[in-house]
Amino acid sequence: MKKRFVIFTILIVGTLLLGWWFLRGTAQHATPDTTHAPDASSMMTQMVANATTNSQSTIVTSKMVWMQTTLGTKAVRLFRSTNYPPQTAEEKAMWEWWDAMEKADESWQWKMPIEFYGKVLDQFGKPVAGAEVELNWTTVIGPIPDPKKTMRTDSNGRFTVTDIQGKGITIAVSKDGYESESDWIQSFEYAEFYKNDFYVPDPNNPVLFHLHKLMGAEPMYQFEVNNEIAFDGPPVVLDVASGKVATIGDFAFSLRLDGRSEKDPDYTLLLQAQNNAEFILTSERFPFNAPENGYQTQMAIHQKADDTNYNSRQTFHFYAKTRGGKYGVVWFEVNVPRIGEMANCNATIRYNPSGSRNLEFDQNKWINR
C-alpha cells in the first residue's frame, strides 16, 4: 500500500513539473535573428495572387492581424516598435503574433499583403500628375522571379498599391522634365515591425516623394578650379565670371592654423566676399534659382581636433552674386592635411552671364564646353 502511494505521488509531481516546464517554454520569446533577413531594397522574388495569408493559427491582413488563442480569435494591431523585451500589452501581443506566424509558416514574412499610399510633389509643393511609379518587391510566391510593376500618378499626384504581396517594397518615381530629389526612391518593410522602415499604410497620410521641375535652362558657363591653400598664407581668390583664381575677384578663401595636437590640426576656414560680391549658403540639391535677397559677405568654420564632430574635409555650396551684379553657384571643397602646411581645395562654378537668377543647368547650353 505504501509503495503504491509513493509511486502515485511521484507520478503526480512529475506531471506537475512537466506542465510547468511546458508553460515556461511557451511563454518565452526570443528576438528573431535579423542577420540573414533579406533586404527589401535588393531582393526581388515572386508575385503573389492573394492579399491575405491563411494558416491554421493566423490570418494576416494589411493593418490588423488576427490570432487564434484558447479564448478565441484575438485582434492584434501592428505598428513600428523597437522595444525588446516588449513593454506594453500591445507590444507583447505583436510578439505573440510573430511567434504564431513563425510556427505556422517559415515563409510567412514574404507573404504579407502590401498596401501603400503615396503622393508625388514638385519643389513648389504642387502635385505631379502622370509621374511614373516603379514598384519592386520581395516575395516567394508566383511565376515571376523578379516582380516589378509600373503605374502612373493621378491628377492629384497620388498612387495606391493594393494587389501584391511580399516582405518589403521599393518604390521609385520619375518623370520627363523633372530631376530626382533625394527621396525619389524609398523602401518599406511589412513584416519586421521592429525595423525603422516598417510601414503602416494610411490613405489619409500618403508617403511623399519629390521631383524637381525643370523650368528652362539658359546658356551658362561651368568651370572647374583646383588649387592649394597654405595655413596662414595668402587667400585663394575666385573670379566667378572667368572661373579662375585671380588677384582681384569675388570670393577669398583662407585657412588659419589655430593649433596642433597629436591627432589633427585645429583650424579655421574663412570665406570673405570682396568688391561688393555676396553669397548665400544653400543645401539645395538643385540650386537652380538664386535668391533675390538675404546675401552675406563673410563666414568662418572653426574645427578643433578634440571635438567629436571634427572633420578635416569641408564641403559646401553657395549662391554667388558677383561684383558685377550677376549670379552663379559655387561648390567648394577643402581637405586639411594632418601634417604639412598646404591644403588641397577645388571648386565647381556655374555662372549665368545674362544677369538672370536662373541657374538651371543644361549640358546642351554649356557655353564653354
N, C-alpha and C positions, 0 to 999 in steps of 0.2 A: 504494500500500500504506500509506504514512504517512498519507495523507489519510483513508483508510478507518479507520485506527486512531484518529485524532483524533476522528472522528465517533462511533465506538463508545464512546470514553472519555467524551465529552460526554453521550451517552445514559445511560450508567451513573450518572454523577454527578447528572444531572437526576432520574433515577428515585429515587436515594437521598435527594435533597433533598425531593422530593415526598412520599416516605414519612415523612420526619422531620417535615415540616410537618403532615401529616395526624394523626400520633400526638400531636403537641404540641397541636393544636386540640382533639382529643377528650379530652385529659387535663385541660383547664381547666374549672373550674366557676365560674359566676357566680351570685352571690346573687340569687334571684328578686326582681322588683320587687313589693313589697307595698303600694305606694302606692294601687293601684287594686283591691286584693284585696277581695272582698265581705265585709261584716261579718256574722258568723254570727248576731248577735242581731237583725238588722233585715231581712236579705234572705231572703224566703220564695219559693221557686220551685216545683219539682215533685217528686212522689213517684216512687221507682224501684221496680221489681219484683224485681230480683235483688240479693243481698247480696254478690256477687262480681263484679269487673270483669275482663274478659278482653281482652287485646290481643296483638299479635304478639310483644311483648317482655316483658310482665309479667302477673302475676296478683296481685290485691290481696285480702287478707283482713283480718280485724279486728286481730289482734295482730302477726302475722308477714306479710311480703310476700316474694314470690319474683321473682327477676330472671334472665332468660336471659343467660348470658355465653358466651364462646367455649369455656369449660371445662365448660359445662353449667348446670343450674339452681342458683342461689345464694339461700339464705335470708337475709333481712335483717330485723332486729328494729327496730321503730320505738319511739322514746322521745323525751321532750322534751329538746331541746338547742339552746342559743342560740349555740354556738360557731361562728364562721366566720372564717377557714377552719377546716375540721374538724380536730380534734386527735388523735382516736383512730381506730383501724381501723373501729369500729362507726359512728362519725360519718361517715367517708368513704363507707362502704357506703350509708348513708341518702342522702347526696347523689348517689351514683351511681344509686340507685333513682329519686330525684327527676328526674334528667336523663333517664332512660329513659322515665319516665311522661310528661314534657313532650313528648318526641319522638313518643310513641305516640298521644297524645290530648290536645288542647288543653283539653278539659273534664274531665279525669280527676279533678281535685280535688273536683268536685261529684258524683262517683260513688263516693266512699268508703263502704264499709259502716259503718253506725252501730250500735255495740253499747254499751250503757250499763247501769250498775247503780247504783241509788240507794236511799236509805232516809230516811224522814221521822220525826223525833223531836219531842217536845214539850219544854217548858222543864225538865222533870224527868228528861229522858233516856229517856222511855218511847216506844215506837213508836206512831205514829199510823196506825191501820188505817182504810181507806176514804177516805183523802185523795185528792182529785182531782189528777192529774198531767197537765198540758197540755204537749204537745210541738210545737215549731215548728222546721223545719229548712230548710236551703238545698240545692237540687238543680237539675238541668237536665233530668231525665227524668220522663215521666209525664203524665197528663191533668190533674192538679190543679195550678193555678197557684200557690196558696198552701198548701202542705202543712201540715196540722195534725191532731193526733190526741190523744185523751184516754184515760186509763186510771185505775185505782184501785190504791192500795197494798194489799198483802195484810195478813194478821193480824199480821205482824211489821213492818209499815211499809215493806216493800220493794217495788220495782218494777224491771222489766227491759225494755230496749228492744233488739230484735234484728232487726226486719223492715223497716227503712228504710235509705235510702242518701243520702248528701249530704256536703257540705263541713263543716258545723257544725250544732249543735243548741242551742236554748234551751229550758230546762225550768223550768216554774213549778208550784208546789204550793199547794194551798189546801184549806180545809175549813170548813164552817159551825161556829161556836162556837170558832173559833181566829183569832188575829191573826197577820199575817205577820211573821216575823223578817227580819233583814237578808239572809239567804241563801235566802230563799224562791224566788228566781229566779236561775238561773245559766246561763252559756253555755259551750260546749265546742267546740274545734276538732279536726278529724280528719285534715286533710291537712298543714297547715303546722306541722311538728314543731318549728320554731324559735320558735313563739309561746308565750307564758306560759300560755295556756289550752288548749294541746294536751293531749288526754286519751287515756290508755291504759287501756282497760277492765280491771277486775279484780273478779270476782264475790266475792272474799273481802274486798275493801275498798270497799264501796259509798260513793258520794259522799253526804254528809249534808246534808239540808235540815231547817230548823227552823220549827215553828209554835208559837205561844204559846196554850195552852189557857185559855179564859176560865173562871173559877171561880164567877162570880156576883157582879155588882156590887151595892153598897149605895148608898143615896141619898147624894149628895155635893155640896159646893159647888165651883164653879170661878170664879176671879176673874182679871181682867187689870189690871195696875198699870203705869202709865207715869210716869216721874219724871226728875229730873236729880240728879247728884251733883257737888258742887264739889270741886276739888282742895283738900285740906287744910281742908275745910269740915265742917259737921256731918254725921253719917251719915244715910243713908236707912234708917228702921226699918220693917220689915214686921210687921204683925199678921196672922198666918195665919188665924185664925178669922174675922176681919172682911174680910180681903182688902184692907186699906187701909194706907197709910203713916200711922204714928201716932207719938206721943211715947213711949208705952210699948208695947212689942211683943215679938216673939220673936227677930228677926234684924236686925242692924245692918250695913249695907254702907257702907264709906267708901273714899275714894280719896286716896292720898298722892302728891304730886309729888316725885320723887327727883332731878330734874334735867332740863334741856332740852338737846337737841342741834340741829343743823341739820335733822335728819330728823324725829324724833318725840320725845315726852317719855319720860323714864324714869319709871315709876310703880309703885305697889304697890296692889293691890286687897285690902281686908281684909273678912273675914266674921266677925262675932262674935255668938254666941248670947247671949241675955240672959234674965234672970229664970228660970233653970233650964231654958230650952229647949235642945235639942240637935239635931244634924244628922249625916247620913252622906251623903257624895258617892256618886253611882252613875252608871254609864254604861249602865244597862239601857235597852233600847228601850221596854220596858213596865214602868215602876216601879209595880207593882200590889200589892206586898206589903212593907210596911215591916218592917225587921228588928226583932228584939226587943232586941238588944244591939249594942254597938260604936259608939255615938254619940260625937261630939266637939263641942267648943264654939268653936273658932276655926280660921281658915285664912287664909293670905296667899299671893297670887300676885304675884311680882316680874317686872317686864319692863324690860329695858334695850334702848334703841333700836339699839345696836350688835350685839346678839345675832342670830344667823341665824334663830332661831325666834321673833323678836319678833312680837307680834300686838297690834294696837290694839283688837281685839274679843275679849272674853272671854265665853264662854257655857258654862254647866254646870247640872246639876240635882242635887237632893239630897232625900233623905227628911228630913222635919221632924217632930220631936217637940216639941210646943208647950209653953209654960209651964203650960198646963192639963193636960198629960199625954195629949193626943190627937195624932192622926197626920195628916200630909199630905205632899205632894210639891211642890217649888218648882223651876220652871225660871227661871233668871236670866241676863240678858244686859246687858253694858255696852259702849258704844262710846266710846273715849277719843279726843278730838279732837287733831289735830296742833297747832293753835293754840287759844287760848281757855282758859277756866277751868272750863267746865261739860261734863260727860259725860252723854249720854243713857243711860238704863237702863230696862229693862222686866222684868216678872216675870209668870209664869203660876202660879197657886196652885190646887191641889186639896186639899180639906180634908174629912175624914170626921168629922162631929160625934158619931158614936156611940161613939168611942173604940176602934173596931176598927182593926187594922193593915191591913185590906183596903182598898186604894186603887184597885181596878179601876174604871174609869170607863165609865158607860153614859149616852149622851145622854138617854135616856128617864127617867133617875133624877137628872138635873141639877136640884138643888133651886132655885137662884136663876136659872134660865134665863129 
